Amino acid sequence: ISPSLGKIHPEKRKTASSQQLKFTTSDSCDRIKDEFQFLQAQYHSLKLECDKLASEKSEMQRHYIMYYEMSYGLNIEMHKQVSLSNLTNYTHP
């Protein structure tokens, strides 16, 4: 490039440079937008999975409490039966 070319048409150089910058900026914005949308979709998917797991956790806790209460009640009932059996054996040798 000759030095006189820049002096004769300096506006052409600036326009080409700014168009390239716009193109690059526009591409960057599009990439950022696409990546943001991808991350939003991934977040939404993970949130749904987390909500599902929280629901399953609550259900498992509910079952655990139910089984624990049944086990506790059965244990008390067995102790009553053993006590009655011992009492019966003790009073009726």
Distance bins in CASP14 RR format, pairs under 12 A and 6 or more apart:
PFRMAT RR
TARGET T0000
AUTHOR 0000-0000-0000
RMODE 2
METHOD distances of the structure
MODEL  1
1 7 0 0 0 0 0 1 0 0 0 0 0
1 8 0 0 0 0 0 1 0 0 0 0 0
1 9 0 0 0 0 0 1 0 0 0 0 0
1 12 0 0 0 0 0 1 0 0 0 0 0
1 13 0 0 0 0 1 0 0 0 0 0 0
2 8 0 0 0 0 1 0 0 0 0 0 0
2 9 0 0 0 0 0 1 0 0 0 0 0
3 10 0 0 0 0 0 1 0 0 0 0 0
4 10 0 0 0 0 0 1 0 0 0 0 0
5 12 0 0 0 0 1 0 0 0 0 0 0
5 13 0 0 0 0 1 0 0 0 0 0 0
6 12 0 0 0 0 1 0 0 0 0 0 0
6 13 1 0 0 1 0 0 0 0 0 0 0
6 14 0 0 0 0 0 1 0 0 0 0 0
6 16 0 0 0 0 0 1 0 0 0 0 0
7 13 0 0 0 0 0 1 0 0 0 0 0
9 15 0 0 0 0 1 0 0 0 0 0 0
9 16 0 0 0 0 0 1 0 0 0 0 0
10 16 0 0 0 0 0 1 0 0 0 0 0
10 17 0 0 0 0 0 1 0 0 0 0 0
11 17 0 0 0 0 0 1 0 0 0 0 0
11 18 0 0 0 0 0 1 0 0 0 0 0
12 18 0 0 0 0 0 1 0 0 0 0 0
12 19 0 0 0 0 0 1 0 0 0 0 0
13 19 0 0 0 0 0 1 0 0 0 0 0
13 20 0 0 0 0 0 1 0 0 0 0 0
14 20 0 0 0 0 0 1 0 0 0 0 0
14 21 0 0 0 0 0 1 0 0 0 0 0
15 21 0 0 0 0 0 1 0 0 0 0 0
15 22 0 0 0 0 0 1 0 0 0 0 0
16 22 0 0 0 0 0 1 0 0 0 0 0
16 23 0 0 0 0 0 1 0 0 0 0 0
17 23 0 0 0 0 0 1 0 0 0 0 0
17 24 0 0 0 0 0 1 0 0 0 0 0
18 24 0 0 0 0 0 1 0 0 0 0 0
18 25 0 0 0 0 0 1 0 0 0 0 0
19 25 0 0 0 0 0 1 0 0 0 0 0
19 26 0 0 0 0 0 1 0 0 0 0 0
20 26 0 0 0 0 0 1 0 0 0 0 0
20 27 0 0 0 0 0 1 0 0 0 0 0
21 27 0 0 0 0 0 1 0 0 0 0 0
21 28 0 0 0 0 0 1 0 0 0 0 0
22 28 0 0 0 0 0 1 0 0 0 0 0
22 29 0 0 0 0 0 1 0 0 0 0 0
23 29 0 0 0 0 0 1 0 0 0 0 0
23 30 0 0 0 0 0 1 0 0 0 0 0
24 30 0 0 0 0 0 1 0 0 0 0 0
24 31 0 0 0 0 0 1 0 0 0 0 0
25 31 0 0 0 0 0 1 0 0 0 0 0
25 32 0 0 0 0 0 1 0 0 0 0 0
26 32 0 0 0 0 0 1 0 0 0 0 0
26 33 0 0 0 0 0 1 0 0 0 0 0
27 33 0 0 0 0 0 1 0 0 0 0 0
27 34 0 0 0 0 0 1 0 0 0 0 0
28 34 0 0 0 0 0 1 0 0 0 0 0
28 35 0 0 0 0 0 1 0 0 0 0 0
29 35 0 0 0 0 0 1 0 0 0 0 0
29 36 0 0 0 0 0 1 0 0 0 0 0
30 36 0 0 0 0 0 1 0 0 0 0 0
30 37 0 0 0 0 0 1 0 0 0 0 0
31 37 0 0 0 0 0 1 0 0 0 0 0
31 38 0 0 0 0 0 1 0 0 0 0 0
32 38 0 0 0 0 0 1 0 0 0 0 0
32 39 0 0 0 0 0 1 0 0 0 0 0
33 39 0 0 0 0 0 1 0 0 0 0 0
33 40 0 0 0 0 0 1 0 0 0 0 0
34 40 0 0 0 0 0 1 0 0 0 0 0
34 41 0 0 0 0 0 1 0 0 0 0 0
35 41 0 0 0 0 0 1 0 0 0 0 0
35 42 0 0 0 0 0 1 0 0 0 0 0
36 42 0 0 0 0 0 1 0 0 0 0 0
36 43 0 0 0 0 0 1 0 0 0 0 0
37 43 0 0 0 0 0 1 0 0 0 0 0
37 44 0 0 0 0 0 1 0 0 0 0 0
38 44 0 0 0 0 0 1 0 0 0 0 0
38 45 0 0 0 0 0 1 0 0 0 0 0
39 45 0 0 0 0 0 1 0 0 0 0 0
39 46 0 0 0 0 0 1 0 0 0 0 0
40 46 0 0 0 0 0 1 0 0 0 0 0
40 47 0 0 0 0 0 1 0 0 0 0 0
41 47 0 0 0 0 0 1 0 0 0 0 0
41 48 0 0 0 0 0 1 0 0 0 0 0
42 48 0 0 0 0 0 1 0 0 0 0 0
42 49 0 0 0 0 0 1 0 0 0 0 0
43 49 0 0 0 0 0 1 0 0 0 0 0
43 50 0 0 0 0 0 1 0 0 0 0 0
44 50 0 0 0 0 0 1 0 0 0 0 0
44 51 0 0 0 0 0 1 0 0 0 0 0
45 51 0 0 0 0 0 1 0 0 0 0 0
45 52 0 0 0 0 0 1 0 0 0 0 0
46 52 0 0 0 0 0 1 0 0 0 0 0
46 53 0 0 0 0 0 1 0 0 0 0 0
47 53 0 0 0 0 0 1 0 0 0 0 0
47 54 0 0 0 0 0 1 0 0 0 0 0
48 54 0 0 0 0 0 1 0 0 0 0 0
48 55 0 0 0 0 0 1 0 0 0 0 0
49 55 0 0 0 0 0 1 0 0 0 0 0
49 56 0 0 0 0 0 1 0 0 0 0 0
50 56 0 0 0 0 0 1 0 0 0 0 0
50 57 0 0 0 0 0 1 0 0 0 0 0
51 57 0 0 0 0 0 1 0 0 0 0 0
51 58 0 0 0 0 0 1 0 0 0 0 0
52 58 0 0 0 0 0 1 0 0 0 0 0
52 59 0 0 0 0 0 1 0 0 0 0 0
53 59 0 0 0 0 0 1 0 0 0 0 0
53 60 0 0 0 0 0 1 0 0 0 0 0
54 60 0 0 0 0 0 1 0 0 0 0 0
54 61 0 0 0 0 0 1 0 0 0 0 0
55 61 0 0 0 0 0 1 0 0 0 0 0
55 62 0 0 0 0 0 1 0 0 0 0 0
56 62 0 0 0 0 0 1 0 0 0 0 0
56 63 0 0 0 0 0 1 0 0 0 0 0
57 63 0 0 0 0 0 1 0 0 0 0 0
57 64 0 0 0 0 0 1 0 0 0 0 0
58 64 0 0 0 0 0 1 0 0 0 0 0
58 65 0 0 0 0 0 1 0 0 0 0 0
59 65 0 0 0 0 0 1 0 0 0 0 0
59 66 0 0 0 0 0 1 0 0 0 0 0
60 66 0 0 0 0 0 1 0 0 0 0 0
60 67 0 0 0 0 0 1 0 0 0 0 0
61 67 0 0 0 0 0 1 0 0 0 0 0
61 68 0 0 0 0 0 1 0 0 0 0 0
62 68 0 0 0 0 0 1 0 0 0 0 0
62 69 0 0 0 0 0 1 0 0 0 0 0
63 69 0 0 0 0 0 1 0 0 0 0 0
63 70 0 0 0 0 0 1 0 0 0 0 0
64 70 0 0 0 0 0 1 0 0 0 0 0
64 71 0 0 0 0 0 1 0 0 0 0 0
65 71 0 0 0 0 0 1 0 0 0 0 0
65 72 0 0 0 0 0 1 0 0 0 0 0
66 72 0 0 0 0 0 1 0 0 0 0 0
66 73 0 0 0 0 0 1 0 0 0 0 0
67 73 0 0 0 0 0 1 0 0 0 0 0
67 74 0 0 0 0 0 1 0 0 0 0 0
68 74 0 0 0 0 0 1 0 0 0 0 0
68 75 0 0 0 0 0 1 0 0 0 0 0
69 75 0 0 0 0 0 1 0 0 0 0 0
69 76 0 0 0 0 0 1 0 0 0 0 0
70 76 0 0 0 0 0 1 0 0 0 0 0
70 77 0 0 0 0 0 1 0 0 0 0 0
71 77 0 0 0 0 0 1 0 0 0 0 0
71 78 0 0 0 0 0 1 0 0 0 0 0
72 78 0 0 0 0 0 1 0 0 0 0 0
72 79 0 0 0 0 0 1 0 0 0 0 0
73 79 0 0 0 0 1 0 0 0 0 0 0
73 80 0 0 0 0 1 0 0 0 0 0 0
73 81 0 0 0 0 0 1 0 0 0 0 0
74 80 0 0 0 0 0 1 0 0 0 0 0
74 81 0 0 0 0 0 1 0 0 0 0 0
75 81 0 0 0 0 0 1 0 0 0 0 0
75 82 0 0 0 0 0 1 0 0 0 0 0
76 82 0 0 0 0 0 1 0 0 0 0 0
76 83 0 0 0 0 0 1 0 0 0 0 0
77 83 0 0 0 0 0 1 0 0 0 0 0
77 84 0 0 0 0 0 1 0 0 0 0 0
78 84 0 0 0 0 0 1 0 0 0 0 0
78 85 0 0 0 0 0 1 0 0 0 0 0
79 85 0 0 0 0 0 1 0 0 0 0 0
79 86 0 0 0 0 0 1 0 0 0 0 0
80 86 0 0 0 0 0 1 0 0 0 0 0
80 87 0 0 0 0 0 1 0 0 0 0 0
81 87 0 0 0 0 0 1 0 0 0 0 0
81 88 0 0 0 0 0 1 0 0 0 0 0
82 88 0 0 0 0 0 1 0 0 0 0 0
82 89 0 0 0 0 0 1 0 0 0 0 0
83 89 0 0 0 0 0 1 0 0 0 0 0
83 90 0 0 0 0 0 1 0 0 0 0 0
84 90 0 0 0 0 0 1 0 0 0 0 0
84 91 0 0 0 0 0 1 0 0 0 0 0
84 92 0 0 0 0 0 1 0 0 0 0 0
85 91 0 0 0 0 0 1 0 0 0 0 0
85 92 0 0 0 0 0 1 0 0 0 0 0
86 92 0 0 0 0 0 1 0 0 0 0 0
END
